[in-house]
Amino acid sequence: MFNNRLRSARIFRGYTLQKTADSLSLSLRTYQKYEGGDREPSFSLLVAIADLFNVPTDFLLGRDEYLNSLGVYVDVPPEGPPRHPKPQKNH
């Protein structure tokens, strides 16, 4: 869920993969691992990501019921546009 919300926030805010990685002082490949679901950020990086995209950390973590209970509205859709399927490896 985190990786999908991360991608959605990035796209909704108009950031490229490279611009996001640069803004967070990460390599492109490292950032791609977060969006791909292969890696999870530290707490400090999670906060930096939330600040960059102007969303609550709870949104990135999928805590919608909690946010709703506080009356918090997030303008970013939970799901971004469809992903392109990963190419199949030939064996």
Order of alpha helices (4+ residues) and beta strands (2+ residues): alpha-alpha-alpha-alpha-alpha-alpha
